[in-house]
Amino acid sequence: ESFGHTCVSAAEEVADNCEVLYEKACGEVIAGTSDMLCKCRRQPGAVPPGPAAPSPPPPSASLSCASRSTWPDLKDGITCEACTALVQTAPYGGRCDRYCESF
């Protein structure tokens, strides 16, 4: 079930970290790797999972996403800034748009 996330950006990382090696469009396959950096955003009005919704972000916040501790298929639990995480490619065909839409 999706909770309204969409892809903002996709990239290959340098060495299992948050440093970008190269960027791709969200719908492009990141091939030849077991992981990818995906930045996901919750669509305005989407209802987050869990018992209570968090307070709305201040107007200056540009991205809103579910707590990264709830994101599926993180690689070694690696999360980065601004709603970005290192995730497994295989379950999503190497595409961040499919990853972000999965939760």
N, CA, C and O of each residue as an XYZ file, in Angstrom:
412
protein
N       0.840     -1.181      0.000
C       0.000      0.000      0.000
C       0.877      1.234      0.000
O       1.863      1.299      0.734
N       0.530      2.205     -0.810
C       1.290      3.450     -0.865
C       0.652      4.481      0.052
O      -0.570      4.537      0.184
N       1.478      5.284      0.676
C       0.996      6.363      1.524
C       1.282      7.713      0.894
O       1.438      8.715      1.592
N       1.352      7.733     -0.435
C       1.431      8.992     -1.139
C       2.818      9.531     -1.396
O       2.957     10.733     -1.619
N       3.864      8.703     -1.378
C       5.204      9.196     -1.666
C       5.478      9.179     -3.171
O       5.025      8.289     -3.891
N       6.218     10.165     -3.620
C       6.681     10.217     -4.998
C       8.173     10.497     -4.994
O       8.718     11.019     -4.022
N       8.817     10.147     -6.081
C      10.262     10.334     -6.204
C      10.582     11.791     -6.538
O       9.924     12.415     -7.370
N      11.601     12.310     -5.872
C      12.106     13.654     -6.134
C      13.413     13.576     -6.918
O      13.643     14.366     -7.834
N      14.276     12.609     -6.550
C      15.535     12.430     -7.267
C      16.061     11.016     -7.066
O      15.693     10.321     -6.119
N      16.932     10.613     -7.986
C      17.533      9.282     -7.962
C      19.013      9.416     -8.295
O      19.404     10.273     -9.086
N      19.837      8.558     -7.683
C      21.279      8.648     -7.935
C      21.968      7.345     -7.564
O      21.437      6.534     -6.805
N      23.159      7.164     -8.115
C      24.079      6.109     -7.682
C      25.051      6.771     -6.716
O      25.501      7.896     -6.932
N      25.362      6.048     -5.647
C      26.261      6.619     -4.643
C      27.692      6.139     -4.872
O      27.928      5.216     -5.652
N      28.640      6.768     -4.191
C      30.056      6.485     -4.380
C      30.455      5.142     -3.771
O      30.994      4.284     -4.470
N      30.200      4.952     -2.492
C      30.659      3.723     -1.825
C      29.798      3.445     -0.606
O      30.251      3.599      0.529
N      28.550      3.031     -0.839
C      27.619      2.749      0.254
C      27.521      3.911      1.239
O      27.523      3.721      2.455
N      27.436      5.115      0.684
C      27.300      6.305      1.517
C      26.313      7.264      0.846
O      25.584      6.861     -0.060
N      26.284      8.493      1.270
C      25.337      9.475      0.735
C      25.945     10.381     -0.330
O      25.292     11.312     -0.800
N      27.190     10.113     -0.713
C      27.850     10.922     -1.737
C      27.399     10.472     -3.128
O      27.498      9.293     -3.467
N      26.905     11.417     -3.927
C      26.364     11.101     -5.251
C      27.479     10.914     -6.268
O      28.336     11.782     -6.433
N      27.459      9.764     -6.955
C      28.388      9.500     -8.046
C      27.823     10.073     -9.344
O      28.513     10.784    -10.075
N      26.545      9.750     -9.621
C      25.845     10.351    -10.762
C      24.347     10.294    -10.498
O      23.864      9.446     -9.749
N      23.626     11.210    -11.127
C      22.178     11.293    -10.965
C      21.463     10.693    -12.159
O      22.008     10.636    -13.261
N      20.249     10.249    -11.933
C      19.360      9.725    -12.973
C      17.979     10.333    -12.754
O      17.684     10.853    -11.678
N      17.142     10.263    -13.773
C      15.742     10.639    -13.593
C      15.075      9.561    -12.748
O      15.511      8.410    -12.747
N      14.029      9.927    -12.035
C      13.356      8.982    -11.142
C      12.894      7.716    -11.855
O      12.930      6.637    -11.263
N      12.462      7.818    -13.104
C      11.957      6.678    -13.852
C      13.010      5.913    -14.624
O      12.694      4.931    -15.295
N      14.265      6.348    -14.539
C      15.353      5.647    -15.232
C      15.916      4.546    -14.346
O      15.981      4.687    -13.125
N      16.322      3.450    -14.974
C      16.931      2.337    -14.248
C      18.367      2.687    -13.880
O      19.138      3.158    -14.716
N      18.710      2.454    -12.638
C      20.097      2.556    -12.188
C      20.623      1.117    -12.208
O      20.352      0.328    -11.302
N      21.377      0.798    -13.255
C      21.796     -0.589    -13.508
C      23.203     -0.859    -12.980
O      23.982      0.062    -12.736
N      23.503     -2.137    -12.811
C      24.853     -2.549    -12.449
C      25.219     -2.287    -11.007
O      26.403     -2.198    -10.681
N      24.232     -2.161    -10.132
C      24.494     -1.898     -8.720
C      23.401     -2.544     -7.886
O      22.305     -2.809     -8.381
N      23.702     -2.794     -6.629
C      22.706     -3.411     -5.751
C      21.935     -2.381     -4.935
O      20.994     -2.724     -4.220
N      22.341     -1.104     -5.045
C      21.678     -0.077     -4.250
C      21.636      1.249     -4.989
O      22.343      1.446     -5.978
N      20.798      2.160     -4.498
C      20.626      3.473     -5.126
C      20.166      4.456     -4.066
O      19.573      4.074     -3.057
N      20.449      5.729     -4.310
C      19.967      6.793     -3.432
C      18.637      7.296     -3.978
O      18.552      7.740     -5.123
N      17.603      7.223     -3.149
C      16.291      7.721     -3.553
C      15.850      8.812     -2.592
O      15.945      8.665     -1.373
N      15.370      9.902     -3.157
C      14.769     10.972     -2.368
C      13.282     10.934     -2.646
O      12.853     11.061     -3.793
N      12.488     10.759     -1.589
C      11.046     10.620     -1.720
C      10.331     11.731     -0.947
O      10.799     12.192      0.094
N       9.186     12.142     -1.488
C       8.394     13.194     -0.855
C       6.962     12.687     -0.714
O       6.432     12.031     -1.611
N       6.345     12.997      0.418
C       4.939     12.675      0.608
C       4.115     13.748     -0.087
O       4.377     14.942      0.059
N       3.129     13.314     -0.833
C       2.256     14.269     -1.514
C       1.430     15.024     -0.476
O       1.027     14.442      0.531
N       1.175     16.306     -0.707
C       0.330     17.070      0.218
C      -1.019     16.380      0.387
O      -1.633     15.946     -0.588
N      -1.472     16.285      1.630
C      -2.753     15.669      1.905
C      -2.693     14.174      2.127
O      -3.700     13.570      2.497
N      -1.522     13.549      1.908
C      -1.395     12.101      2.118
C      -1.445     11.812      3.614
O      -0.892     12.563      4.418
N      -2.100     10.736      3.974
C      -2.214     10.347      5.374
C      -1.091      9.380      5.708
O      -0.998      8.312      5.103
N      -0.233      9.737      6.665
C       0.871      8.851      7.018
C       0.383      7.642      7.790
O      -0.667      7.699      8.431
N       1.144      6.526      7.738
C       0.774      5.366      8.533
C       1.021      5.631     10.004
O       1.804      6.512     10.357
N       0.364      4.882     10.856
C       0.607      5.011     12.281
C      -0.583      5.596     12.997
O      -1.548      6.023     12.363
N      -0.524      5.619     14.320
C      -1.667      6.048     15.117
C      -1.955      7.539     15.066
O      -3.113      7.941     15.171
N      -0.944      8.357     14.910
C      -1.176      9.800     14.935
C      -0.328     10.478     13.870
O       0.826     10.111     13.651
N      -0.903     11.449     13.225
C      -0.169     12.202     12.207
C       0.751     13.203     12.891
O       0.365     13.803     13.894
N       1.968     13.397     12.368
C       2.858     14.399     12.947
C       2.349     15.804     12.634
O       1.526     16.000     11.740
N       2.848     16.756     13.379
C       2.486     18.145     13.114
C       2.928     18.525     11.721
O       3.947     18.029     11.240
N       2.181     19.398     11.060
C       2.606     19.804      9.721
C       3.945     20.530      9.777
O       4.248     21.204     10.761
N       4.748     20.393      8.719
C       6.042     21.057      8.710
C       5.863     22.567      8.585
O       4.831     23.033      8.101
N       6.853     23.324      9.014
C       6.762     24.766      8.838
C       6.730     25.111      7.354
O       7.205     24.327      6.532
N       6.179     26.273      6.994
C       6.074     26.636      5.580
C       7.399     26.608      4.828
O       7.413     26.399      3.615
N       8.507     26.813      5.524
C       9.803     26.835      4.847
C      10.308     25.437      4.482
O      11.233     25.304      3.681
N       9.705     24.392      5.065
C      10.157     23.029      4.760
C       9.715     22.650      3.359
O       8.537     22.767      3.022
N      10.659     22.192      2.537
C      10.329     21.894      1.151
C       9.947     20.435      0.951
O       9.241     20.116     -0.006
N      10.394     19.539      1.828
C      10.086     18.128      1.681
C       9.444     17.600      2.949
O       9.820     17.975      4.060
N       8.475     16.728      2.766
C       7.864     16.024      3.868
C       7.842     14.550      3.495
O       7.462     14.195      2.379
N       8.243     13.703      4.413
C       8.236     12.271      4.137
C       8.003     11.519      5.437
O       8.136     12.074      6.528
N       7.653     10.248      5.301
C       7.504      9.393      6.473
C       8.856      9.266      7.167
O       9.902      9.461      6.548
N       8.826      8.943      8.438
C      10.061      8.711      9.173
C      10.886      7.671      8.425
O      10.373      6.615      8.053
N      12.149      7.966      8.208
C      12.984      7.041      7.438
C      13.173      5.703      8.145
O      13.592      4.729      7.519
N      12.874      5.645      9.425
C      12.939      4.355     10.117
C      11.837      3.416      9.632
O      11.904      2.211      9.874
N      10.824      3.951      8.951
C       9.733      3.120      8.422
C       9.905      2.812      6.943
O       9.095      2.077      6.379
N      10.938      3.352      6.296
C      11.155      3.111      4.868
C      11.564      1.653      4.653
O      12.356      1.113      5.426
N      11.030      1.014      3.611
C      11.382     -0.382      3.348
C      12.730     -0.525      2.634
O      13.202      0.408      1.984
N      13.331     -1.685      2.764
C      14.504     -2.096      1.977
C      15.679     -1.123      2.009
O      16.323     -0.896      0.985
N      15.966     -0.542      3.190
C      17.162      0.301      3.323
C      18.393     -0.593      3.264
O      18.376     -1.709      3.781
N      19.451     -0.111      2.640
C      20.720     -0.851      2.610
C      21.490     -0.506      3.876
O      21.904      0.637      4.069
N      21.678     -1.489      4.726
C      22.431     -1.326      5.979
C      21.923     -0.177      6.837
O      22.683      0.386      7.625
N      20.639      0.184      6.695
C      20.050      1.241      7.514
C      20.549      2.642      7.189
O      20.367      3.560      7.988
N      21.180      2.824      6.024
C      21.789      4.114      5.685
C      20.721      5.109      5.220
O      20.018      4.882      4.235
N      20.623      6.216      5.958
C      19.758      7.315      5.557
C      20.594      8.579      5.433
O      21.633      8.725      6.077
N      20.124      9.477      4.600
C      20.856     10.705      4.314
C      19.958     11.892      4.662
O      18.927     11.718      5.313
N      20.330     13.058      4.246
C      19.544     14.252      4.532
C      18.315     14.344      3.639
O      18.224     13.655      2.623
N      17.388     15.184      4.016
C      16.247     15.600      3.194
C      15.495     14.443      2.537
O      15.386     14.381      1.313
N      14.980     13.533      3.358
C      14.120     12.461      2.846
C      14.814     11.582      1.807
O      14.196     11.171      0.825
N      16.088     11.298      2.023
C      16.887     10.491      1.107
C      17.468      9.299      1.854
O      17.863      9.409      3.015
N      17.516      8.140      1.162
C      18.090      6.947      1.783
C      18.745      6.072      0.720
O      18.425      6.159     -0.466
N      19.663      5.233      1.170
C      20.299      4.237      0.316
C      19.446      2.979      0.392
O      19.282      2.397      1.464
N      18.903      2.561     -0.752
C      17.943      1.462     -0.766
C      18.361      0.365     -1.749
O      19.151      0.606     -2.663
N      17.829     -0.824     -1.553
C      18.087     -1.962     -2.431
C      17.439     -1.722     -3.800
O      16.313     -1.230     -3.870
N      18.129     -2.060     -4.870
C      17.572     -1.859     -6.208
C      16.669     -3.004     -6.654
O      15.663     -2.767     -7.322
N      17.010     -4.242     -6.296
C      16.351     -5.416     -6.871
C      14.827     -5.423     -6.763
O      14.160     -5.695     -7.761
N      14.249     -5.136     -5.597
C      12.791     -5.222     -5.511
C      12.049     -4.188     -6.371
O      10.844     -4.314     -6.585
N      12.752     -3.186     -6.854
C      12.113     -2.065     -7.559
C      12.635     -1.892     -8.981
O      12.406     -0.855     -9.605
N      13.331     -2.898     -9.493
C      13.832     -2.837    -10.857
C      14.835     -1.718    -11.073
O      14.994     -1.236    -12.194
N      15.524     -1.295     -9.996
C      16.528     -0.237    -10.116
C      15.947      1.145    -10.322
O      16.647      2.045    -10.785
N      14.666      1.334     -9.984
C      13.997      2.628    -10.224
C      13.494      3.238     -8.926
O      12.767      2.600     -8.165
N      13.888      4.474     -8.687
C      13.448      5.166     -7.475
C      11.965      5.544     -7.502
O      11.334      5.618     -6.448
N      11.397      5.783     -8.691
C       9.967      6.096     -8.718
C       9.161      4.924     -8.179
O       8.209      5.123     -7.425
N       9.533      3.704     -8.556
C       8.834      2.522     -8.045
C       9.061      2.356     -6.538
O       8.148      1.987     -5.799
N      10.291      2.635     -6.097
C      10.584      2.549     -4.659
C       9.706      3.518     -3.877
O       9.018      3.110     -2.941
N       9.721      4.782     -4.247
C       8.989      5.792     -3.484
C       7.484      5.523     -3.472
O       6.816      5.772     -2.469
N       6.961      5.025     -4.564
C       5.528      4.739     -4.641
C       5.135      3.511     -3.828
O       3.947      3.248     -3.643
N       6.120      2.757     -3.340
C       5.829      1.517     -2.619
C       5.432      1.742     -1.169
O       4.980      0.813     -0.500
N       5.595      2.965     -0.676
C       5.233      3.208      0.734
C       4.610      4.567      0.914
O       4.246      4.936      2.030
